[in-house]
Amino acid sequence: MKCPKLILLLAFLGATLSMSAQTATVTGIVFNKANEPLEEVNISTASKGTISDQNGYYSLQVTADEPITLTFSHIGHKNVVLRDLVLNTNETYEFSPVLRSDIIQIAGVTVSPTGKRNIEGVTTVSQDMAHNIPGANAGVENILKLLPGVSSSNELSTQYNVRGGNYDENLVYVNEIEVYRPFLVRAAQQEGMSFINSEMVRNIRFSSGGFQAKYGDKLSSVLDITYKKPSENGAQLDLSFLGASATAEAVSKDKKLSTINGIRYRNNSLFVNSQDINTNFNPTFADFQTFTTYQFSRKFHLDFLGNVSINDYQNEPRDRQTNFGTIAEPKSLQIYYQGEEHNRYNTILGALKANYFVNEDVTMKLIASLYHTTEEEYSDVIAQYYLGNVNTDPFSDSFGAPTDIRGVGSQYKRARNELDALIFNLSYKGSFTRKNQLLEWGIKYTHEDIRDQLRESEFIDSAGYFVRPPRAEFINDQPETPFEAPLEAYSGVNARNFVKTDRFSGYVQFSDRLDLASHALHYNLGLRAQHWTVSGAEISSSSQTVVSPRAQISLKPDWKRDMLFRLSGGLYHQPPFYRELRDRTGTVNPNVKAQESLHIVGGNEYSFNLWQRPFTLISEVYYKKLNHVNTYTLEDVRIRYAANTDAEAYAYGADLRLNGAFVPGTESWVSIGFLKTEENSNDRGYIARPSDQRLKFGILFQDYIPEFPNFKMYLNLVYNTGVPDGSPNYSDPYLYNTRLRDYKRADLGISHIFVGGNRTYQKNHWLHRFKELSAGVEIFNLFNNQNSITNTWVRDVDSKQQFAVPNFMTSRVLNLKLRMRF
């Protein structure tokens, strides 16, 4: 009688172990020396194997989170061997080898939890993390904000600061095509969605500084996204309280045509309704993207990337009450609104990329893209405010209500802003490979045509009289002496600009690998240059040229410990874009110089095993010396430049990240970053820059229930010290050195996988039709922290003192989501 029980026990344990086994997928196309697809190639590991089809395509499921050796063999060809390949759970790794008849190719490729090891200092993030990790704006940028050196204190925004830079200092590429964001967006709740559709992403590469010459002319970072080229037909549907998205993949029978298409819809009402403002909010954010590839021959491939985005933001605020101050002296701001905002941001991007493989050593690419955006900001909002103390008597019927009103006023804001921008890019790139050497070059022409009409004004009425601008021509002793001059806006802009910019840029860089005794030295030397001309109606034409030398060195010592050392740096220039040419009055200054940064980055990467699982410790220190700095103010996500480049600045800091399988079969990390950045305008002395976020602490943690491995948990924690909170209109920023409160946020996601991974069903089961089916719940701002991104400045009538009233971000929010893949 005991034997059957023992058999059942063993069977149960075997099933549990089988369910707990974590896998990854290796896929690609095998080519011969003539760059033709090679069929019937045997691809095998120690325990599994497959063969390539008539189009050279293969797909093999392998064990994740442990080293494997992958061998490609075919009669008449020498083997290709990949050793020490370590993939993350559920990761799809694309590898397309070329089999030759003359040499055996053996490569050691370690894909640690941070992604493929490289000498560039580029961080790679798995695509699964981009759509699994919870966040108010889940996706690629949500993951980046958990990296050291990358910060954001606005959960509704997909924008981010990198090592003391601002939002405009970050490059973003999708399949080598530069993408842009709208110009006029001023509040994060108006942003909608990131350009990047995370469901279409295959690879994510990110550099937070010291990047190569080929990447472009920005001061802070590069985000390099690669969209998928599907290998089979499929479809995916994602639903949640925040919106919906659908993705479709298709491949022709001959594998020459492949396409992936995504459509998304998002509604931020769930978050906005959690704020302390009562509003009638009706946003519509939707976009459609397509990435299509056609292989005309083995040597010529043509890619098309298309995007249409519609962002319609309507807001009719009603009232707001914000309590602030201290426990000993609590204060309250109560506002009643009339009017509405109606903003539209519609963008279109179309790009063609031609890839020509001359031979196995030479590749050439021609890329053309056209970006068009039409943007409108229409608003008429009247706000009447009452500033007073707070009733702290818990037994009172008016507990928490404002009392002892000390400030009464009204504010009228009006905007009629319109912008039409057309950006055309045409670039040529080439590369030549020989053994360990790689030569890359490229040239690019960019034409920008901006038509901008900026009309906005603000009137302030305090204690029954209008507050006039604090300039010499408006000084008066009102209300003691009656003043009968015409009304003047406290702040206002009225400008109309027609600006064209023509840019010519180019780069050349050379990479090589040297053997120093038993050590491996990799280096990259590059040179980049840009010449641009600014012209337009009623502005004088101006031309400038910059040259940027850059270098990266990486040393892989032949030590028992797996370590990699990196050193990179050079000159990085950021020639002014239209927004950087326009000052706070709307006037365009065509003579704004390119901002310049001398950048030095030193880093170490240490890979080791802990608890018989892979871990990586990545550390970097950096220093940036900036000249010709274009100072700016930041309000929510709106940047306003001084357009003067008469300041200097610096930034230095250190980043540390421990990444690994804290729980078997998962990827998690802990990151710490320290930053200090200050600027000196007109030799007045150094003050903190708007992005001076001194300390950053982030945790990304994944877990599952061992007995029920299909129950997954995802947690991200962020702590940022406060940034400078800015100053009121017309105020000298040197007189305001206070900071916003520290930013603390935790987002939790719990999901159950019904179908996916190792969990499949027989053909006669209704779940067999799904390749993946999961459902989950997300709790944003788990601990309900009150975070603020800006201040509203109000005036006390008696003392004339101005109070900074924090504008709080979202509170705790619950979201449900469902994912289906066919």
Secondary structure by P-SEA (a helix, b strand, c coil): caaaaaaaaaaaaaaaaaaaccbbbbbbbbbcccccccccbbbbcccccbbbcccccbbbbbbccbbbbbbbbbccbbbbbbccccccccbbbbbbbbbbccbbbbbbcccccccccccccbbbbbcccccccccccccaaaaaaacccccccccccccccccccccccbbbbcccbbbbccccccccccccccccccccccbbbbbcccccccccccccbbbbbbbbcccccbbbbbbccccbbbbbbbbcccccccbbbbbbcccaaaaaaacccccbbbbbbbbbbbbbbbcccccbbbbbbbbbbbbbbbbbbcccccccccccbbbbbbbbbccbbbbbbbbbbbbbbbbbcccccbbbbbbbbbbbbbbbbbbbbbbbbbbbbbbcccccccccccccccccbbbbbbbbbbbbbbbbbbbccbbbbcccbbbbcccbbbbbbbbbbbbbbbbbbcccccccccccccccccccccccccccccbbbbbbbbbbbbbbbbbbbbbbccccccbbbbbccbbbbbbbccccccbbbbbbbbbbbbbbbbbbcccccbbbbbbbccbbbbccccccccccccccccccccbbbbbbbbbbbbbbbcccbbbbbbbbbbbbbbcccccccccccbbbbcccccccccccbbbbbbbcccccccccbbbbbbbbbbbbccccccccccccccbbbbbbbbbbccccccbbbbbbbbbbccccccccccccccccccccccccbbbbbbbbbccccccccccccccccccccccbbbbccccccccccbbbbbbccccccccccccccccbbbbbbbbbcc
